[in-house]
């Protein structure tokens, strides 16, 4: 009902398992009954149930017909694409015919099936194409001569808070299109291309063009559907002329929104990361969640709630769809797999909040002629305001913009619909050199070999086809390349491809990074049909060979996941492609999840390394599997990222979440760099910088069983890192003690039961470690060992710069009374000894001092003396400046005195005229006294520096620091000596002249 209140309609849809989930042996955690959806927690079996307007089961129960369309089988449980359109898309169409604005947006994690429901795949068309088809079918059957039906199409993308028009092939401003606000229409995109169309075929071609433009942009910076939002707007006008010749326009905007992957919605800063703020890349999705929560609160009766529409580009444009003049539908796409439980539950909660939102939709109907008159009147007022305003001001510029906007709208209204269609046709032909009707017939890729793009989003895969004609074809960033490709790690001239007519070869240029079938290409090689190519860090292509080599539908299996799995395997990560047996333990199944996490990170890490290289940051990122066998509160295994500064050898370890957060900030920084914007120089906002931290190097396990028999352990153990690589050899002793704290001998061996009820003591010693690789690689590093006893951490002192470390760590443990539990603990547990590496910031290098036994902690006395001497140097520099000024004044005084002497030279001088005056003599005495004091201080500091420098042969960084200090003091002394010499010469010359 016009003016009535409508709730946002919400549907959820669960898809089949994908290959990745089948590999992991995933269990289905979603069940549906009627309009209710239930999710089961795979850890404890608890369930949560949600009710929606529609719950669509598309997980199984389908069959494929002759046309390749999936339809329900005999169980009739499966929901196909046509049913989804009938429930959701048809409602959108009905609203449009009535003159209401309508919106449909899809939400869910990456790969959950959003794009399949919205766009579809192959013959299984989604809501958008079916809606467009049905709209034009209805238009074609319209026999009302008084009604003209007009359809126009626009397509935009929001990435990094910037709007890009996907129907414009030309290069667009890095800042993107501006978002402006109209008092009546609300927020809109200024300058967005709105193309008139006459049939569905033209919309299909425009969507293809938009998808190609979107894909090209995504190659540059991984801005796939998982990172960007796409908004398609179909404007449907019904122009109705009455008997008097006046026309009314009933208009409807149908907004179809494919949102970014919901896993980015909470990416506003990783836990424990010093950079808490989120990147602009995720701002829109985070704000959308806040808007939906605020609107749900309002619907629930909460007062004084601020809805943050203005906090992001996306929510500005969706203000009408959310809580405004629109009838809105949301479809939430769900993964059925237990490994995605957290994300799926988050999506269900999001959808549950959205269904509480209330909209107030009204029919958009206005007399066209009257609207033109109103625009003319408004322009007259604007011109009058401009006349009063005088010169150029911000207000006058805004008035001028509004005036031009109104004139543009009037000019557009005065054009006939036929004129607009003809202009759109001509523009297409200018841009493509061929008409829409005949474009498909001229597809060159049908007859020659070509490269087709592969993207994380299946909707963006296969839309770019780069033909390889007979002869030489070049790929690269340069505009002179045959096929200009942009992206991280792409050189100006990246690859040379030669087609002889029977075979095609690929050759890297100047060591460019190219992978063929997962293996790095080092020289020219022939390309087999269906080769998988990776250029740089993120450009993926499938090579399709000569026509005689091709078979129908053979490209289907080579999707993004296949590319990533192949690349991961060749990096030494094993993948079992067979589905695990049901009898396998949960721990074994989790290893598949770890592999998928690792595989997902590979392209992200590759891009981070490429950004680091281009921005000259000097960091290298590597993924590794961390094992937490002896920390039961954590997952048994997890993926972490090792970060190495290749300039100073500093090392960090980032969690997966922290890396992904930093990666977003790196992308934002790189976008600014590519757009020519200034990049912040400070460390506070630098996603590549972190203060140094201690690094886990390796561990060993010393069984405690022998202790239960009062048998000592005194052996060397190998410390291994997460990869099983040897880091060092450490000596560990565990000795039972008598009541006096003395080591028991071999004769004290007992049965464990003999210890029951008695006090028991033992001592753990770690005297040394040998072959410490961490320190041998960089002598500025240090190490310490630690272990846990009775939940209490025990840690040695830090030893710096030595591959042979004397820890001399001893720790005694006393048990007041031996129990069965204690005996059982000794017989089943081990002492875990860990070796940790330490490192220092560059600015802290002076705060370490070495001695013959390794590295002491900071020597307070030496540092205190050094600090005092540094303060003295600063004071001497100030004294030097003062002396320079005094020297200059004395020279001026001497010059004046010389002039007086010259005047008196021919006169008979009295006794007091010969020599210098008393003031000058006094000043000289003071000068020489001060200089003598300063020279004494300098000698004292020099002597201190020499003693400190030669006091120990292993003084390391303090030796270097004091050496620099001595050099600095020598320079000061030389300057003072020069000053004194200059003054002496001046005084001597003056005295000689005075005596003449």
Buried (B, 14 or more C-beta within 10 A) or exposed (E): EEEEEBBBBBBBBBBBBBBBBBBBBBBBBBBBEEBEBBBBBBEEEEEEEBEBBBBBBBBBBBEEEEEEBBBBEEEEBBBBBBBBBEBBBBBBBEBBBBBBBBBBBBBBBBBBBBBBBBBBBEEBBBBBBBBBBBBBEEBEEEEEEEEBBBBBBBBBBBBBBBBBBBBBEEEBEEEBBEBBEEEEEBBBBEEBBBBBBBBBBBBBBBBEBBBBBBBBBBBBBBBBBBBBBBBBBBBBBBBBBEEEEEBBBBBBBBBBBBBBBBBBBBBBBBEEBEBEEBBBBBBBBBBBBBBBBBBBBBBEEEEEEEBEBBBBBBBBBBBBBBBBBBBBBBBBBBBBBBBBBEBBBBBBEBBBBBBBBBBEBEBBBBBBBEBBEEBEEEBEEBEEBBEEBEEEEEEBEEBBEBBEBBBEEBEEBEEEBEEBBEEBBEEBEEEBEEEBEEBEEEEEBEEBBBBBBBBBBBBBBBBBBBBBBEEEBBBBBEEEBBBBBBBBBBBBBBBBBBBEEEEBEBBBBEEBBBBBBBEEBEEEBEBEBBBBBBBBBBBBBBBBBBEEEBEEEEBEEBBBBBBBBBBBBEEEBEBEEEBBEEEEEEEEBBBBBBBBBBBBBBBBBBBBBBBBBEBEBEBBBEBBBBBEEEEEEEEBBBBBBBBBBEEBEBBBBBBBBBBBBBBBBBBBBBBBBEEEEEEEEEEEEBBBBBEBEBBBBBBBBBBBBBBBBBBBBEEEBEBBBBEEEEBBBBBBBBBBBEEEEEBBEEEEEBEBEEBBEEEBBBBBBBBBBEBBBBBBEBBBBBBBBBBEEEEEEBBBBBBBBBBBBBBBBBBEBEBEEBEEEBBEEBBEEEBBBBBBBBBBEEEEBBBBBBBEEBBBEEBEEBBEEBEEBBEBBEEBEEBBEEBEEBBEEBBEBBEEBBEEBEEBEEEEEEEEEEBBEEEBEEBBEEBEEBBEEBBEBBEEBBEBBEEBBEEBEBBBBBBEBBBEBBEBBEEBBEBBEEBBEEBEEBBEEBEEEBEE
